[in-house]
Amino acid sequence: MALIDRVESPPAERTSLVQFLIARPEFGPFVLLVLEIVVFNALSPAFLSALNISNLLAFVPELGMLALGMTMLMTAGEFDLSVGSVFGFTPIVMWTLYNEGVTGLEAAFIISLLLAVLIGAVNGFMVTRLKIPSFLVTLGMLLVVRGTALYITDGFPQSRWTTDSPLLGILVGDFRIGEIRIFNSLLWFIAFSIILGYILMLSRAGNWIQAAGGNPNSARARGVRVDRTKIMLFILTAVISAWAGITSSIRVATANPNSGTGYELEVIAMVVIGGTALTGGRGTIIGTLLGVFILRVMRNGINFTDVPGLAYNIFIGGIILGMMALHSWLERRHHAGT
Protein backbone atom coordinates (compact mmCIF):
# COMPACT_ATOMS: atom_id res chain seq x y z
CA MET A 1 0.00 0.00 0.00
CA ALA A 2 2.84 2.38 0.86
CA LEU A 3 4.42 1.73 -2.53
CA ILE A 4 1.15 2.51 -4.28
CA ASP A 5 0.81 5.75 -2.31
CA ARG A 6 4.26 6.85 -3.43
CA VAL A 7 3.76 5.98 -7.11
CA GLU A 8 0.26 7.30 -7.70
CA SER A 9 -0.22 11.06 -7.64
CA PRO A 10 -3.23 12.33 -5.74
CA PRO A 11 -6.10 13.52 -7.97
CA ALA A 12 -5.64 17.08 -6.69
CA GLU A 13 -1.99 17.12 -7.85
CA ARG A 14 -2.92 15.79 -11.28
CA THR A 15 -5.65 18.43 -11.55
CA SER A 16 -3.21 21.16 -10.54
CA LEU A 17 -0.76 20.03 -13.25
CA VAL A 18 -3.49 20.15 -15.89
CA GLN A 19 -4.54 23.59 -14.73
CA PHE A 20 -0.94 24.76 -14.86
CA LEU A 21 -0.48 23.53 -18.44
CA ILE A 22 -3.76 25.07 -19.59
CA ALA A 23 -2.85 28.38 -17.97
CA ARG A 24 0.47 28.54 -19.84
CA PRO A 25 0.41 31.13 -22.66
CA GLU A 26 1.81 28.50 -25.05
CA PHE A 27 -1.11 26.11 -24.55
CA GLY A 28 -3.60 27.86 -26.82
CA PRO A 29 -1.12 28.38 -29.70
CA PHE A 30 -0.04 24.72 -29.48
CA VAL A 31 -3.63 23.48 -29.76
CA LEU A 32 -4.31 25.85 -32.67
CA LEU A 33 -1.20 24.73 -34.56
CA VAL A 34 -2.15 21.06 -34.17
CA LEU A 35 -5.68 21.80 -35.41
CA GLU A 36 -4.32 23.66 -38.43
CA ILE A 37 -2.09 20.77 -39.42
CA VAL A 38 -4.90 18.24 -38.99
CA VAL A 39 -7.41 20.32 -40.99
CA PHE A 40 -5.09 21.17 -43.88
CA ASN A 41 -3.84 17.59 -44.11
CA ALA A 42 -7.44 16.37 -44.23
CA LEU A 43 -8.23 18.84 -47.01
CA SER A 44 -5.17 17.88 -49.06
CA PRO A 45 -2.74 14.96 -48.60
CA ALA A 46 -0.15 17.05 -50.46
CA PHE A 47 0.03 19.41 -47.48
CA LEU A 48 2.41 17.09 -45.61
CA SER A 49 4.38 16.10 -48.69
CA ALA A 50 8.16 16.43 -48.62
CA LEU A 51 8.03 19.20 -51.23
CA ASN A 52 5.54 21.30 -49.28
CA ILE A 53 7.34 20.80 -45.97
CA SER A 54 10.55 21.92 -47.69
CA ASN A 55 8.82 25.06 -48.98
CA LEU A 56 7.34 25.78 -45.56
CA LEU A 57 10.66 25.40 -43.76
CA ALA A 58 12.38 27.64 -46.32
CA PHE A 59 10.18 30.63 -45.44
CA VAL A 60 9.83 30.10 -41.67
CA PRO A 61 13.33 31.24 -40.54
CA GLU A 62 13.21 34.68 -42.16
CA LEU A 63 10.09 36.01 -40.50
CA GLY A 64 10.86 33.84 -37.49
CA MET A 65 14.13 35.65 -36.80
CA LEU A 66 12.31 38.99 -36.84
CA ALA A 67 9.75 37.57 -34.42
CA LEU A 68 12.46 36.44 -31.99
CA GLY A 69 13.92 39.94 -31.75
CA MET A 70 10.45 41.46 -31.44
CA THR A 71 9.63 39.06 -28.60
CA MET A 72 12.57 40.28 -26.55
CA LEU A 73 11.70 43.91 -27.22
CA MET A 74 7.98 43.56 -26.53
CA THR A 75 8.74 41.76 -23.28
CA ALA A 76 10.55 44.95 -22.28
CA GLY A 77 7.43 46.95 -23.15
CA GLU A 78 8.55 48.40 -26.51
CA PHE A 79 7.81 47.96 -30.25
CA ASP A 80 9.91 48.21 -33.40
CA LEU A 81 7.99 48.98 -36.57
CA SER A 82 11.21 49.36 -38.58
CA VAL A 83 12.12 45.64 -38.65
CA GLY A 84 10.64 45.11 -42.11
CA SER A 85 12.50 48.08 -43.61
CA VAL A 86 15.79 46.97 -42.02
CA PHE A 87 15.09 43.51 -43.46
CA GLY A 88 14.98 45.07 -46.96
CA PHE A 89 17.62 47.76 -46.50
CA THR A 90 20.65 45.84 -45.25
CA PRO A 91 20.88 43.39 -48.19
CA ILE A 92 20.69 46.40 -50.53
CA VAL A 93 23.68 47.93 -48.76
CA MET A 94 25.63 44.68 -48.75
CA TRP A 95 25.13 43.86 -52.42
CA THR A 96 25.61 47.47 -53.54
CA LEU A 97 28.97 47.64 -51.80
CA TYR A 98 29.99 44.32 -53.32
CA ASN A 99 28.66 44.91 -56.84
CA GLU A 100 30.25 48.36 -57.06
CA GLY A 101 33.59 46.90 -56.02
CA VAL A 102 33.81 49.02 -52.87
CA THR A 103 34.47 46.07 -50.56
CA GLY A 104 34.58 42.31 -50.56
CA LEU A 105 31.44 40.42 -49.69
CA GLU A 106 32.49 39.60 -46.13
CA ALA A 107 33.32 43.24 -45.39
CA ALA A 108 30.04 44.34 -46.96
CA PHE A 109 28.20 41.87 -44.72
CA ILE A 110 29.87 43.28 -41.60
CA ILE A 111 29.19 46.88 -42.66
CA SER A 112 25.52 46.04 -43.17
CA LEU A 113 25.27 44.57 -39.69
CA LEU A 114 27.03 47.63 -38.24
CA LEU A 115 24.47 49.85 -39.94
CA ALA A 116 21.78 47.77 -38.26
CA VAL A 117 23.52 48.36 -34.92
CA LEU A 118 23.40 52.10 -35.62
CA ILE A 119 19.71 51.97 -36.53
CA GLY A 120 18.88 50.06 -33.37
CA ALA A 121 20.99 52.40 -31.23
CA VAL A 122 19.25 55.48 -32.64
CA ASN A 123 15.85 53.90 -31.99
CA GLY A 124 16.83 53.02 -28.44
CA PHE A 125 18.38 56.41 -27.70
CA MET A 126 15.33 58.34 -28.89
CA VAL A 127 12.96 56.11 -26.92
CA THR A 128 14.91 56.03 -23.66
CA ARG A 129 16.65 59.42 -23.61
CA LEU A 130 14.22 61.64 -25.48
CA LYS A 131 11.20 59.78 -24.07
CA ILE A 132 9.46 59.49 -27.44
CA PRO A 133 7.10 56.48 -27.72
CA SER A 134 8.72 53.59 -29.58
CA PHE A 135 5.72 53.41 -31.92
CA LEU A 136 6.46 56.91 -33.26
CA VAL A 137 10.25 56.56 -33.28
CA THR A 138 10.31 53.30 -35.19
CA LEU A 139 7.56 54.45 -37.57
CA GLY A 140 9.80 57.36 -38.52
CA MET A 141 12.80 55.04 -38.82
CA LEU A 142 10.76 52.74 -41.06
CA LEU A 143 10.23 55.60 -43.52
CA VAL A 144 13.86 56.77 -43.38
CA VAL A 145 15.33 53.32 -43.92
CA ARG A 146 12.85 52.26 -46.60
CA GLY A 147 13.30 55.57 -48.41
CA THR A 148 17.09 55.18 -48.33
CA ALA A 149 16.86 51.69 -49.87
CA LEU A 150 14.61 52.99 -52.65
CA TYR A 151 16.91 55.96 -53.27
CA ILE A 152 20.03 53.79 -53.52
CA THR A 153 18.44 51.44 -56.06
CA ASP A 154 16.09 53.87 -57.85
CA GLY A 155 13.38 51.44 -56.80
CA PHE A 156 14.79 48.51 -58.80
CA PRO A 157 15.83 45.17 -57.28
CA GLN A 158 19.40 43.92 -57.52
CA SER A 159 19.51 40.38 -58.80
CA ARG A 160 22.85 39.88 -60.52
CA TRP A 161 25.98 38.95 -58.62
CA THR A 162 28.68 36.35 -58.94
CA THR A 163 30.75 35.22 -56.01
CA ASP A 164 32.27 32.04 -54.65
CA SER A 165 32.48 33.43 -51.12
CA PRO A 166 32.00 30.75 -48.44
CA LEU A 167 29.76 33.24 -46.62
CA LEU A 168 26.85 32.30 -48.88
CA GLY A 169 27.09 28.64 -47.97
CA ILE A 170 27.44 29.39 -44.28
CA LEU A 171 24.32 31.57 -44.22
CA VAL A 172 22.08 29.78 -46.71
CA GLY A 173 23.67 26.51 -47.76
CA ASP A 174 21.31 23.57 -48.01
CA PHE A 175 21.20 19.85 -47.36
CA ARG A 176 18.59 17.11 -47.39
CA ILE A 177 17.04 14.92 -44.75
CA GLY A 178 15.45 12.22 -46.85
CA GLU A 179 13.40 14.10 -49.45
CA ILE A 180 13.10 17.28 -47.35
CA ARG A 181 15.37 20.16 -48.32
CA ILE A 182 16.74 22.16 -45.38
CA PHE A 183 18.47 25.54 -45.68
CA ASN A 184 21.15 26.59 -43.20
CA SER A 185 18.97 29.58 -42.36
CA LEU A 186 16.72 27.16 -40.45
CA LEU A 187 19.71 26.11 -38.35
CA TRP A 188 20.51 29.76 -37.61
CA PHE A 189 16.88 30.26 -36.61
CA ILE A 190 17.05 27.31 -34.23
CA ALA A 191 20.33 28.56 -32.76
CA PHE A 192 18.94 32.07 -32.19
CA SER A 193 15.81 30.56 -30.61
CA ILE A 194 17.86 28.52 -28.13
CA ILE A 195 20.16 31.41 -27.21
CA LEU A 196 17.38 33.99 -26.78
CA GLY A 197 15.16 31.48 -24.99
CA TYR A 198 17.93 30.85 -22.49
CA ILE A 199 18.55 34.56 -22.02
CA LEU A 200 14.89 35.38 -21.50
CA MET A 201 13.94 32.49 -19.21
CA LEU A 202 17.09 31.35 -17.41
CA SER A 203 19.44 34.31 -17.10
CA ARG A 204 19.70 37.46 -15.00
CA ALA A 205 19.39 39.52 -18.18
CA GLY A 206 16.02 37.88 -18.79
CA ASN A 207 14.87 39.01 -15.36
CA TRP A 208 15.97 42.55 -16.21
CA ILE A 209 14.07 42.44 -19.49
CA GLN A 210 10.85 41.27 -17.89
CA ALA A 211 11.21 43.74 -15.03
CA ALA A 212 11.82 46.59 -17.49
CA GLY A 213 8.56 45.76 -19.25
CA GLY A 214 6.49 44.88 -16.20
CA ASN A 215 7.27 47.79 -13.88
CA PRO A 216 10.18 49.97 -15.03
CA ASN A 217 10.07 52.31 -12.02
CA SER A 218 10.26 49.42 -9.58
CA ALA A 219 13.00 47.82 -11.70
CA ARG A 220 15.09 51.02 -11.53
CA ALA A 221 14.63 51.12 -7.77
CA ARG A 222 16.05 47.60 -7.62
CA GLY A 223 19.12 48.56 -9.62
CA VAL A 224 18.05 47.37 -13.09
CA ARG A 225 19.50 49.54 -15.86
CA VAL A 226 16.23 49.83 -17.73
CA ASP A 227 17.34 52.29 -20.39
CA ARG A 228 20.52 50.38 -21.23
CA THR A 229 18.54 47.14 -21.39
CA LYS A 230 16.05 48.62 -23.84
CA ILE A 231 18.76 50.14 -26.04
CA MET A 232 20.51 46.77 -26.27
CA LEU A 233 17.21 45.13 -27.22
CA PHE A 234 16.58 47.68 -29.98
CA ILE A 235 20.07 46.91 -31.31
CA LEU A 236 19.44 43.16 -31.08
CA THR A 237 16.15 43.47 -32.94
CA ALA A 238 17.74 45.52 -35.75
CA VAL A 239 20.74 43.19 -36.13
CA ILE A 240 18.66 40.02 -36.24
CA SER A 241 16.35 41.71 -38.78
CA ALA A 242 19.39 42.52 -40.91
CA TRP A 243 20.64 38.94 -40.64
CA ALA A 244 17.23 37.64 -41.73
CA GLY A 245 17.05 40.05 -44.68
CA ILE A 246 20.52 39.15 -45.91
CA THR A 247 19.85 35.41 -45.72
CA SER A 248 16.57 35.92 -47.57
CA SER A 249 18.29 37.86 -50.35
CA ILE A 250 20.83 35.08 -50.79
CA ARG A 251 18.16 32.38 -50.88
CA VAL A 252 16.03 34.10 -53.54
CA ALA A 253 19.06 35.66 -55.34
CA THR A 254 17.41 39.09 -55.25
CA ALA A 255 17.84 42.17 -53.08
CA ASN A 256 14.59 44.10 -53.38
CA PRO A 257 14.27 47.55 -51.72
CA ASN A 258 10.60 46.78 -51.04
CA SER A 259 11.38 43.45 -49.40
CA GLY A 260 9.92 43.16 -45.92
CA THR A 261 7.06 45.58 -46.51
CA GLY A 262 4.31 44.79 -44.01
CA TYR A 263 6.45 42.31 -42.11
CA GLU A 264 6.39 44.43 -38.95
CA LEU A 265 2.67 43.87 -38.43
CA GLU A 266 2.81 40.18 -39.26
CA VAL A 267 5.73 39.72 -36.86
CA ILE A 268 3.87 41.49 -34.05
CA ALA A 269 0.91 39.21 -34.76
CA MET A 270 3.15 36.13 -34.44
CA VAL A 271 4.52 37.33 -31.12
CA VAL A 272 1.12 38.24 -29.69
CA ILE A 273 -0.47 34.98 -30.83
CA GLY A 274 2.36 33.14 -29.10
CA GLY A 275 1.44 34.67 -25.75
CA THR A 276 3.84 37.58 -25.25
CA ALA A 277 2.04 40.41 -23.46
CA LEU A 278 1.43 43.59 -25.48
CA THR A 279 1.93 45.64 -22.34
CA GLY A 280 5.32 44.07 -21.56
CA GLY A 281 6.55 42.09 -18.60
CA ARG A 282 5.87 38.65 -20.04
CA GLY A 283 7.43 36.99 -23.05
CA THR A 284 7.84 33.47 -24.34
CA ILE A 285 10.20 32.32 -27.08
CA ILE A 286 8.45 28.95 -27.29
CA GLY A 287 5.13 30.72 -27.78
CA THR A 288 6.66 32.88 -30.51
CA LEU A 289 7.92 29.78 -32.33
CA LEU A 290 4.37 28.42 -32.22
CA GLY A 291 3.03 31.77 -33.43
CA VAL A 292 5.47 31.79 -36.34
CA PHE A 293 4.41 28.32 -37.44
CA ILE A 294 0.71 29.12 -36.96
CA LEU A 295 0.81 32.00 -39.43
CA ARG A 296 3.17 30.35 -41.90
CA VAL A 297 1.14 27.13 -41.87
CA MET A 298 -2.00 29.20 -42.37
CA ARG A 299 -0.51 31.08 -45.34
CA ASN A 300 0.84 27.85 -46.81
CA GLY A 301 -2.28 25.77 -46.17
CA ILE A 302 -4.64 28.25 -47.81
CA ASN A 303 -2.97 27.37 -51.11
CA PHE A 304 -4.44 23.85 -50.78
CA THR A 305 -8.02 25.04 -50.24
CA ASP A 306 -10.62 26.85 -52.28
CA VAL A 307 -10.23 29.91 -50.07
CA PRO A 308 -8.86 32.90 -52.08
CA GLY A 309 -5.34 33.86 -51.07
CA LEU A 310 -6.50 37.45 -50.62
CA ALA A 311 -8.64 36.24 -47.71
CA TYR A 312 -5.49 35.43 -45.71
CA ASN A 313 -5.70 38.63 -43.67
CA ILE A 314 -9.26 37.79 -42.65
CA PHE A 315 -8.06 34.55 -41.09
CA ILE A 316 -5.09 36.27 -39.44
CA GLY A 317 -7.28 38.96 -37.93
CA GLY A 318 -9.69 36.32 -36.66
CA ILE A 319 -6.86 34.27 -35.16
CA ILE A 320 -5.44 37.32 -33.37
CA LEU A 321 -8.82 38.25 -31.88
CA GLY A 322 -9.53 34.65 -30.91
CA MET A 323 -6.12 34.14 -29.29
CA MET A 324 -6.40 37.37 -27.33
CA ALA A 325 -9.78 36.27 -26.01
CA LEU A 326 -8.37 32.83 -25.13
CA HIS A 327 -5.33 34.26 -23.34
CA SER A 328 -7.56 36.61 -21.35
CA TRP A 329 -9.93 33.80 -20.37
CA LEU A 330 -7.13 31.44 -19.34
CA GLU A 331 -5.45 34.13 -17.25
CA ARG A 332 -8.72 34.95 -15.45
CA ARG A 333 -9.26 31.26 -14.66
CA HIS A 334 -5.66 30.92 -13.48
CA HIS A 335 -5.89 33.91 -11.13
CA ALA A 336 -9.27 32.72 -9.87
CA GLY A 337 -7.74 29.32 -9.10
CA THR A 338 -10.35 27.38 -11.12
Residue, then its C-alpha position, 0 to 999 in steps of 0.5 A: m500500500a505504501l508503494i502505491d501511495r508513493v507511485e500514484s499522484p493524488p487527484a488534486e496534484r494531477t488536476s493542478l498540473v493540468q490547470f498549470l499547463i492550460a494556464r500557460p500562454e503557449f497552450g492555446p497556440f499549441v492546440l491551434l497549430v495542431l488543429e491547423i495541421v490536422v485540418f489542412n492535411a485532411l483537405s489535401p494529402a499534399f500538405l504534408s508532402a516532402l516538397n511542401i514541408s521543404n517550402l514551408l521550412a524555407f520561409v519560416p526562418e526569415l520572419g521567425m528571426l524577426a519575431l524572436g527579436m520582437t519578442m525580446l523587445m515587446t517583453a521589455g514593453e517596446f515595439d519596433l515597426s522598422v524591422g521590415s524596412v531593415f530587413g529590406f535595406t541591409p541586403i541592398v547595402m551589402w550587395t551594392l557595396y559588393n557589386e560596385g567593387v567598394t568592398g569584398l562580400e564579407a566586409a560588406f556583410i559586416i558593414s551592413l550589420l554595423l548599420a543595423v547596430l546604428i539603426g537600433a541604437v538610434n531607436g533606443f536612444m530616442v525612446t529612452r533618452l528623449k522619451i518618445p514612444s517607440f511606436l512613433v520613433t520606429l515608424g519614422m525610422l521605417l520611412v527613413v530606412r525604406g526611403t534610403a533603400l529605394y533611393i540607392t536602387d532607384g526602386f529597382p531590385q538587384s539580382r545579378w551577382t557572382t561570387d564564390s564566397p564561403l559566406l553564402g554557404i554558411l548563411v544559406g547553404d542547403f542539405r537534405i534529410g530524406e526528401i526534405r530540403i533544409f536551408n542553413s537559415l533554419l539552423w541559424f533560426i534554431a540557434f537564435s531561438i535557443i540562445l534567446g530562450y535561455i537569455l529570456m527564461l534562465s538568465r539574469a538579463g532575462n529578469w531585467i528584461q521582464a522587469a523593465g517591461g512589467n514595472p520599469n520604475s520598480a526595476r530602476a529602484r532595484g538597480v536594473r538599468v532599464d534604459r541600457t537594457k532597452i537600447m541593447l534590445f533595440i540593437l538586437t532586434a535591428v541586427i537580427s532583422a538585418w541577418a534575416g534580410i541578408t539570408s533571404s536575399i541570398r536564398v532568392a538571389t534578389a535584393n529588393p528595396n521593397s522586401g519586408t514591406g508589411y512584415e512588422l505587423e505580421v511579426i507582431a501578430m506572431v509574437v502576440i499569438g504566441g502569448t507575449a504580453l502587449t503591455g510588456g513584462r511577459g514573453t515566451i520564445i516557445g510561444t513565438l515559435l508556435g506563433v510563427f508556425i501558426l501564421r506560416v502554416m495558415r498562409n501555406g495551407i490556404n494554397f491547398t483550399d478553395v479559399p482565395g489567397l487574398a482572404y489570408n488577412i481575414f483569417i489572421g485577424g480572426i486568429i489574433l482576436g480569438m487568441m487574445a480572447l483565449h489568453s484573457w480567459l485562461e489568465r482569469r481562470h488561473h488567477a481565480g484558481t479554477 
